[in-house]
Amino acid sequence: MTRSNTPTDYILLPAYTDSEVETCRFVIVHVPPSYKAELTTRLALLQPLKADPYLSGISFWDGSAAYYTGYGESNEPVLGENDAWVYVNLTVQELEELPVSEQRLDTFELKLTPGGFAYFSAFTKYTSGEFWSGQFSIAELCGL
């Protein structure tokens, strides 16, 4: 897995968890053009509501994000300290070899904020732990 300076079908974001027994280093999201179009549509749904001072955001069921506990033995970290997200080049084999949580994740969501940012979240099936990604700008990702 390597960082890309040009758009690819995958982005990597920082990730976090409230789990006392595990860590979560990053999220990889598959973002082909069809998914970017879907994000653009979802952002448009938010526009009529964003003037409401009580709106904290809207949520969608979305399992596009995969949560990883580390980079594995053959990969160096690609996310810089000041990066909100980066495009990455990776193969299916590299993706399958990345270490994942030992806890079963369930209830995957994409949450949009009134400011046009989004983040992913997931909950563990049996322990009520939460995993979530850093925020990213939908407009920036989709070239709006």
DRENPAMI-401211 format. One record per residue (C-alpha): residue in one letter; x, y, z. Coordinates in pm, 1 decimal. Layout:
> A | X | Y | Z
...
This chain:
> M | 0.0 | 0.0 | 0.0
> T | 133.9 | 339.6 | -101.0
> R | 13.5 | 695.1 | -84.6
> S | -107.4 | 837.4 | -417.4
> N | -86.6 | 1198.1 | -535.2
> T | -361.6 | 1132.9 | -788.5
> P | -716.8 | 1011.7 | -718.6
> T | -763.1 | 636.0 | -682.2
> D | -1061.9 | 423.1 | -583.4
> Y | -946.9 | 407.7 | -219.8
> I | -897.3 | 664.3 | 53.9
> L | -740.5 | 615.7 | 394.4
> L | -854.6 | 816.0 | 698.3
> P | -739.5 | 809.8 | 1059.9
> A | -958.4 | 599.4 | 1288.6
> Y | -1033.8 | 578.2 | 1657.5
> T | -1207.7 | 354.2 | 1907.0
> D | -1332.3 | 372.1 | 2263.9
> S | -1242.2 | 6.0 | 2312.5
> E | -1028.8 | -69.4 | 2616.0
> V | -892.1 | -386.4 | 2459.6
> E | -816.1 | -282.5 | 2100.7
> T | -680.6 | -3.4 | 1888.3
> C | -790.8 | 119.9 | 1549.7
> R | -533.3 | 301.0 | 1336.6
> F | -715.8 | 378.0 | 1012.4
> V | -1014.7 | 325.4 | 785.8
> I | -1001.1 | 242.5 | 415.6
> V | -1300.7 | 342.1 | 205.6
> H | -1371.1 | 226.1 | -148.7
> V | -1466.1 | 545.8 | -337.0
> P | -1523.0 | 468.7 | -706.6
> P | -1698.9 | 736.6 | -916.6
> S | -2040.0 | 582.0 | -839.3
> Y | -1981.3 | 620.5 | -464.6
> K | -1867.3 | 981.0 | -508.0
> A | -2191.3 | 1047.8 | -699.6
> E | -2386.0 | 894.1 | -410.1
> L | -2200.5 | 1117.5 | -160.1
> T | -2282.9 | 1422.1 | -374.2
> T | -2652.3 | 1325.9 | -368.3
> R | -2644.0 | 1279.5 | 8.6
> L | -2476.5 | 1618.3 | 51.7
> A | -2755.0 | 1777.4 | -154.4
> L | -3013.4 | 1625.9 | 83.7
> L | -2846.6 | 1812.3 | 368.6
> Q | -2861.2 | 2157.1 | 204.0
> P | -3225.7 | 2250.3 | 284.8
> L | -3171.4 | 2151.0 | 649.9
> K | -2835.0 | 2312.2 | 726.2
> A | -2987.3 | 2646.6 | 839.1
> D | -3161.1 | 2468.0 | 1127.7
> P | -2961.5 | 2555.5 | 1441.9
> Y | -3066.5 | 2228.4 | 1607.1
> L | -2939.3 | 2003.5 | 1329.2
> S | -2642.9 | 1798.4 | 1441.3
> G | -2625.4 | 1600.6 | 1116.4
> I | -2786.1 | 1317.0 | 925.8
> S | -2691.3 | 949.0 | 919.9
> F | -2703.7 | 681.7 | 653.4
> W | -2650.4 | 307.5 | 684.1
> D | -2324.1 | 262.9 | 497.1
> G | -2075.5 | -22.6 | 512.4
> S | -1816.7 | 129.2 | 278.1
> A | -1550.7 | 176.7 | 546.0
> A | -1324.3 | -103.6 | 667.2
> Y | -1145.3 | -57.9 | 1000.6
> Y | -785.7 | -171.4 | 1051.3
> T | -573.0 | -206.6 | 1363.2
> G | -237.5 | -157.3 | 1187.4
> Y | -44.5 | -145.8 | 863.6
> G | 85.7 | -501.5 | 877.4
> E | 441.3 | -615.8 | 833.0
> S | 494.7 | -510.3 | 472.3
> N | 347.4 | -158.2 | 481.8
> E | 474.6 | 171.1 | 615.7
> P | 228.5 | 429.2 | 753.7
> V | 100.6 | 649.9 | 469.5
> L | -107.1 | 901.6 | 664.0
> G | 89.2 | 1209.1 | 766.3
> E | 38.1 | 1382.3 | 1099.0
> N | -157.9 | 1669.0 | 939.6
> D | -351.5 | 1464.7 | 681.3
> A | -729.0 | 1441.4 | 714.9
> W | -725.9 | 1169.6 | 447.0
> V | -516.8 | 1048.2 | 153.1
> Y | -567.0 | 848.7 | -164.1
> V | -390.8 | 511.2 | -157.6
> N | -281.8 | 251.6 | -411.7
> L | -335.1 | -102.1 | -291.7
> T | -410.2 | -445.6 | -423.4
> V | -686.3 | -678.4 | -309.7
> Q | -418.5 | -903.2 | -158.6
> E | -273.0 | -613.3 | 43.0
> L | -620.8 | -523.6 | 163.6
> E | -687.6 | -880.5 | 275.8
> E | -356.3 | -895.4 | 465.9
> L | -414.3 | -583.7 | 677.6
> P | -489.2 | -662.9 | 1044.1
> V | -851.8 | -609.2 | 1146.7
> S | -1029.0 | -586.4 | 1479.2
> E | -1084.5 | -908.2 | 1666.9
> Q | -1423.4 | -775.7 | 1769.3
> R | -1710.2 | -819.5 | 1527.1
> L | -1817.8 | -481.0 | 1392.5
> D | -2182.6 | -415.7 | 1324.3
> T | -2415.0 | -120.6 | 1252.6
> F | -2206.3 | 72.6 | 999.6
> E | -2299.4 | 437.2 | 941.2
> L | -2194.7 | 742.5 | 744.1
> K | -2267.6 | 1066.2 | 929.0
> L | -2287.9 | 1402.9 | 753.8
> T | -2243.6 | 1728.7 | 944.7
> P | -2418.8 | 2055.8 | 855.5
> G | -2083.0 | 2194.6 | 739.1
> G | -2053.1 | 1936.1 | 459.0
> F | -1811.2 | 1706.3 | 637.2
> A | -1862.7 | 1335.0 | 693.4
> Y | -1725.1 | 1050.1 | 899.3
> F | -1787.1 | 678.8 | 933.8
> S | -1875.7 | 488.4 | 1249.3
> A | -1934.0 | 127.4 | 1348.7
> F | -2025.2 | -47.4 | 1669.7
> T | -1905.4 | -377.7 | 1803.4
> K | -2170.2 | -645.8 | 1805.0
> Y | -2128.6 | -776.9 | 2159.3
> T | -1941.5 | -518.4 | 2368.0
> S | -2101.6 | -182.8 | 2269.6
> G | -1764.9 | -43.5 | 2162.2
> E | -1752.2 | 225.4 | 1896.9
> F | -1509.0 | 273.0 | 1609.1
> W | -1507.8 | 591.2 | 1399.8
> S | -1306.5 | 766.6 | 1131.8
> G | -1172.0 | 1116.8 | 1110.8
> Q | -1383.1 | 1370.1 | 925.7
> F | -1341.8 | 1451.2 | 558.4
> S | -1487.4 | 1717.1 | 330.2
> I | -1733.5 | 1568.8 | 83.0
> A | -1680.3 | 1862.4 | -153.2
> E | -1303.5 | 1810.4 | -150.7
> L | -1327.1 | 1434.5 | -206.4
> C | -1586.5 | 1466.6 | -483.5
> G | -1426.2 | 1769.3 | -653.3
> L | -1722.3 | 2000.0 | -596.6
